[in-house]
Each structure stands twice: as C-alpha cells, then as structure tokens.
Amino acid sequence: MNVLVVGGGIGGLAAAIALGRDGHRVTLLERQPTFAPIGAGIIMAPNAARVLGALGVDLAPHGRELTALVVRRADGRALSRIEPRRADPAFGPLWALTRPALHAALVAALPASVEVVHGAAVDAVAADASGVEVAALPGRRFDLAIGADGLRSRVREATVGATVLRYSGVTCWRGVMPNPGITDAIEAWGGAARIGVVPLRDDQLYYFLVLTAPPRAPALAWPDGFAAAFGHIGGDAGRVLEGLTAAPPLHHDLDELDRPVWGGDRVWLIGDAAHAMTPNQGQGAAMAIEDGLAIALALRPGLDGAHARYVAARHARVRKVQLDSRRLGAVAHWRNPLARAARDALVRLVPDALARAQYRQLIRPGLALAAAAAVTAR
Ligand SMILES: Cc1cc2nc3c(=O)[nH]c(=O)nc-3n(C[C@H](O)[C@H](O)[C@H](O)COP(=O)(O)OP(=O)(O)OC[C@H]3O[C@@H](n4cnc5c(N)ncnc54)[C@H](O)[C@@H]3O)c2cc1C
C-alpha cells in the first residue's frame, strides 16, 4: 500500500519504520526543515524498548539503563521504589536518553524505501472511498494517511473536527544539567510542586519541575519564583535548584486529549494526535511507538477491516494508561496536608509485590505486541 505518514515525531517515525519494514510504500512528511525534537530527556519503558527492538531500533548505544524508579516525599523520605528487572526479569532494560538521541536512533532505523519530505506542513486532508490527498504534496494520492502530527494535530482537526484540549492543571519546566551523582530516576512530591530527576549518559541529568497553576499563568521569575515554589523540596531531587544557573530552557503547560480519537476509513490517528496524555507514567511516547507497530499489524491481512482491528488492539490499552496517568498526576499534587499524610502512609504500605504486579500490568501488553510482530512477520 501507498501510505502517507504526517509528522516525523516519535510516533510517525515508529509507524514509518514498521510500515516500511512490512513492504508498504511510505512517505513521511515533516513540517520542520529537519528532524528537530523538542524536549530534554525521555524515559523509554521496557514496553517501548521491546517494541522498538522488534522494529530494529537498538537503544543500548544511546541510553542509560535505569535500575529503579523512586518516589519520595519532599523531605527525601522514600515512598515507593520500582525496579523493572525485579518486577519481571523478562522485561529487559528501562532506558533514559536525550530526545535528540532517541530521534537519531529512530531516523537511523528508517528503511531506505521510506521517502522523507521535510519542510511541508499538512493543513487540509481530502479523503474519499478510494484514497487520500493533501495539498502539501500536489498530484500525489495515497491509499491511507496516518496523522502523527502531535497534540495540536491538523490531521485530526481535518478528520474529526476541532477538539478541545484538556489542561492537566500543571505547568512544567524541563532541561538537562550536569549530574551531581544521582543514580536512580526520582520524583519528589511536595504538594503543589514536584521535581523529577533522571540520570542520562555522559554524567548528564534530565530534570523536570512541575507546578499546580492556572492555565497559561505567567512564568515564574528566576530565581526567586522558583525558590518560593520548589525550595521546600529536599533530598536528591531538591539538588536540581542548587545546580541551576538560569531558568530551565523549556516551559509548557501540560495539555492532553480528554479521550482517544482514532480517525477512521482512510485517515487514521496515532500518538499524541490520537491520545495525548499527561506524562506522569512516562508512557506517552511509548503508546505512540506501540501504535506504530499496531498499525502495521492491523494492515497485514489487508485494508478491509484494518481500522477496526487497529482500534480494537489499541483503545482499551491506551485509555487505561491515559486515565491512570491522569489519576497519578492528581494524587501526586494533592495539597491538603491530611490527605497527603494519608496518601503517603498508604503508598508506603503497598506491598512491593503489589506495586510490581501493577507495573507488570503496565508493561506486558507492549511485550505481547512486540511478540505478535515476530509471530505474524512476513
Ligand atoms: C514533560 C513531558 C515529559 C514526557 N516524558 C515522557 C517519557 O519519559 N516517556 C514517554 O514515553 N513519553 C513522554 N512524554 C510524552 C511524549 O513526549 C509524547 O507522547 C510523544 O512525543 C508524542 O509523539 P508524537 O510523534 O505522537 O507527537 P510529536 O512528538 O508532537 O510529533 C509530531 C510531529 O509532527 C510534526 N507536525 C506537526 N504538525 C504538522 C503538520 N501539520 N504537518 C506536518 N508535520 C507536522 C511536528 O513537527 C512533529 O515532528 C512526555 C511528554 C511531556 C510533555
């Protein structure tokens, strides 16, 4: 089939790789003049890493393996700790890497047959029963278009109409700095404020500062506003503020889609275009990567019924991750001291075995998807 993938982010690249490897003729259209990922660092959970492995993308040369995901109170006291390899020895690594490194790994894995067109943005999409056309590629006709153009997807808007984005209630600053010696990925929950740190290769540290705030609130003043908002957070996560010499380079309000939107017929949606979610479980890009492979699997028997197969494979999975992530974010930012004390006691009381079981539920569907790719490979 002749497939147009709109958007060269993580989801679009994963889809282009999966479809190209299955022998489809793929055109990947990216509005930027180069592949230019926005962001600092990223976690690739074992489900994402396994699916990428099935697509021939090896993160080992680019990433740092994380052995533990730790949640702490603002005073540094541990609340929970998940060690992915202890949750299930079959999981394989959980990687942390910079966004440019992840992009480079994906771009390197694009099959030579994939045509990449940079610097052209899709605005409108004309689809009928036999194919799809976009003004950005005049004279070309495709059997199928995949909208992988992110949170503010034009393809989604052209297909299902305007979608109101849902503000998560928090705003987030991100960056990369020298690592002062932190070895685990740590989140410290301090009421309205939360700080996360993720060690990267080459003694770098990816950090994020998250704050409950009204939508589109003015940015905090540097340094006093940051000290007032985050200064009460201690422990390893609190060392971020000590190490910063300027305001973090990236600042975004965190918006999401209320529920997944999958497109239909000849125009399908994946990744943030379909189901942008809060980053609280570190799974948004993982879901986009799973979508990319799921699309190729749904198309293997042919186009007839393929969209229904795709939605059946993805909806319940993605919806659960989206809702769990939303809930986790709300709980992490509870401000009432009594509620926080009860929450902290409860989180500490959750037996390790239960926490590991929950983590297995999150990861295993991705492993099954990767295994299905191998079983049904042509
Ligand atoms: C603070 C934060 C932390 C996160 N941390 C993690 C994490 O640790 N792990 C994880 O798995 N996920 C994480 N995520 C989620 C992850 O970043 C997203 O889910 C992921 O980037 C979505 O990829 P995508 O390809 O669907 O969309 P995008 O990354 O938005 O890519 C869309 C692409 O389409 C292009 N494009 C847009 N419009 C057009 C157009 N009209 N025509 C042509 N091209 C177009 C854009 O230039 C871009 O290249 C995080 C998100 C945030 C906000």
The ligand as an SDF file (V2000), in Angstrom:
LIG
                    3D

 53 58  0  0  0  0  0  0  0  0999 V2000
    7.0220   16.9540   30.0660 C   0  0  0  0  0  0  0  0  0  0  0  0
    6.8390   15.7070   29.2480 C   0  0  0  0  0  0  0  0  0  0  0  0
    7.5760   14.5740   29.5490 C   0  0  0  0  0  0  0  0  0  0  0  0
    7.3670   13.3850   28.8410 C   0  0  0  0  0  0  0  0  0  0  0  0
    8.0900   12.2820   29.1690 N   0  0  0  0  0  0  0  0  0  0  0  0
    7.8570   11.1150   28.5230 C   0  0  0  0  0  0  0  0  0  0  0  0
    8.6100    9.9440   28.8580 C   0  0  0  0  0  0  0  0  0  0  0  0
    9.5240    9.9700   29.7000 O   0  0  0  0  0  0  0  0  0  0  0  0
    8.3190    8.7880   28.1960 N   0  0  0  0  0  0  0  0  0  0  0  0
    7.3320    8.7230   27.2470 C   0  0  0  0  0  0  0  0  0  0  0  0
    7.0960    7.6230   26.6920 O   0  0  0  0  0  0  0  0  0  0  0  0
    6.6350    9.8250   26.8890 N   0  0  0  0  0  0  0  0  0  0  0  0
    6.8650   11.0080   27.4980 C   0  0  0  0  0  0  0  0  0  0  0  0
    6.1770   12.1350   27.1360 N   0  0  0  0  0  0  0  0  0  0  0  0
    5.1820   12.0710   26.0440 C   0  0  0  0  0  0  0  0  0  0  0  0
    5.8340   12.1850   24.6820 C   0  0  0  0  0  0  0  0  0  0  0  0
    6.6730   13.3210   24.6180 O   0  0  0  0  0  0  0  0  0  0  0  0
    4.7860   12.2930   23.5890 C   0  0  0  0  0  0  0  0  0  0  0  0
    3.7510   11.3820   23.8280 O   0  0  0  0  0  0  0  0  0  0  0  0
    5.4190   11.9930   22.2330 C   0  0  0  0  0  0  0  0  0  0  0  0
    6.4230   12.9100   21.9380 O   0  0  0  0  0  0  0  0  0  0  0  0
    4.3520   12.0080   21.1470 C   0  0  0  0  0  0  0  0  0  0  0  0
    4.9520   11.7500   19.9250 O   0  0  0  0  0  0  0  0  0  0  0  0
    4.1620   12.0510   18.5840 P   0  0  0  0  0  0  0  0  0  0  0  0
    5.0760   11.6000   17.4890 O   0  0  0  0  0  0  0  0  0  0  0  0
    2.7980   11.4830   18.6330 O   0  0  0  0  0  0  0  0  0  0  0  0
    3.9560   13.6260   18.5400 O   0  0  0  0  0  0  0  0  0  0  0  0
    5.0410   14.8030   18.4840 P   0  0  0  0  0  0  0  0  0  0  0  0
    6.2410   14.4510   19.2560 O   0  0  0  0  0  0  0  0  0  0  0  0
    4.3170   16.0420   18.8430 O   0  0  0  0  0  0  0  0  0  0  0  0
    5.4740   14.8710   16.9650 O   0  0  0  0  0  0  0  0  0  0  0  0
    4.6370   15.4420   15.9940 C   0  0  0  0  0  0  0  0  0  0  0  0
    5.4780   15.7520   14.7510 C   0  0  0  0  0  0  0  0  0  0  0  0
    4.6050   16.1910   13.7250 O   0  0  0  0  0  0  0  0  0  0  0  0
    5.1080   17.3850   13.1390 C   0  0  0  0  0  0  0  0  0  0  0  0
    3.9440   18.1280   12.6820 N   0  0  0  0  0  0  0  0  0  0  0  0
    3.0490   18.8020   13.4500 C   0  0  0  0  0  0  0  0  0  0  0  0
    2.0870   19.3260   12.6790 N   0  0  0  0  0  0  0  0  0  0  0  0
    2.3800   19.0030   11.4050 C   0  0  0  0  0  0  0  0  0  0  0  0
    1.7360   19.2520   10.1480 C   0  0  0  0  0  0  0  0  0  0  0  0
    0.6050   19.9690   10.0790 N   0  0  0  0  0  0  0  0  0  0  0  0
    2.3100   18.7670    9.0280 N   0  0  0  0  0  0  0  0  0  0  0  0
    3.4650   18.0300    9.0970 C   0  0  0  0  0  0  0  0  0  0  0  0
    4.1040   17.7720   10.2550 N   0  0  0  0  0  0  0  0  0  0  0  0
    3.5730   18.2290   11.3910 C   0  0  0  0  0  0  0  0  0  0  0  0
    5.8730   18.0670   14.2660 C   0  0  0  0  0  0  0  0  0  0  0  0
    6.8310   18.9640   13.7840 O   0  0  0  0  0  0  0  0  0  0  0  0
    6.4860   16.8630   14.9950 C   0  0  0  0  0  0  0  0  0  0  0  0
    7.7150   16.4930   14.4300 O   0  0  0  0  0  0  0  0  0  0  0  0
    6.3970   13.3480   27.8080 C   0  0  0  0  0  0  0  0  0  0  0  0
    5.6720   14.4870   27.4780 C   0  0  0  0  0  0  0  0  0  0  0  0
    5.8920   15.6600   28.1880 C   0  0  0  0  0  0  0  0  0  0  0  0
    5.0990   16.8880   27.8160 C   0  0  0  0  0  0  0  0  0  0  0  0
  1  2  1  0
  2  3  1  0
  2 52  2  0
  3  4  2  0
  4  5  1  0
  4 50  1  0
  5  6  2  0
  6  7  1  0
  6 13  1  0
  7  8  2  0
  7  9  1  0
  9 10  1  0
 10 11  2  0
 10 12  1  0
 12 13  2  0
 13 14  1  0
 14 15  1  0
 14 50  1  0
 15 16  1  0
 16 17  1  0
 16 18  1  0
 18 19  1  0
 18 20  1  0
 20 21  1  0
 20 22  1  0
 22 23  1  0
 23 24  1  0
 24 25  2  0
 24 26  1  0
 24 27  1  0
 27 28  1  0
 28 29  2  0
 28 30  1  0
 28 31  1  0
 31 32  1  0
 32 33  1  0
 33 34  1  0
 33 48  1  0
 34 35  1  0
 35 36  1  0
 35 46  1  0
 36 37  1  0
 36 45  1  0
 37 38  2  0
 38 39  1  0
 39 40  1  0
 39 45  2  0
 40 41  1  0
 40 42  2  0
 42 43  1  0
 43 44  2  0
 44 45  1  0
 46 47  1  0
 46 48  1  0
 48 49  1  0
 50 51  2  0
 51 52  1  0
 52 53  1  0
M  END
$$$$
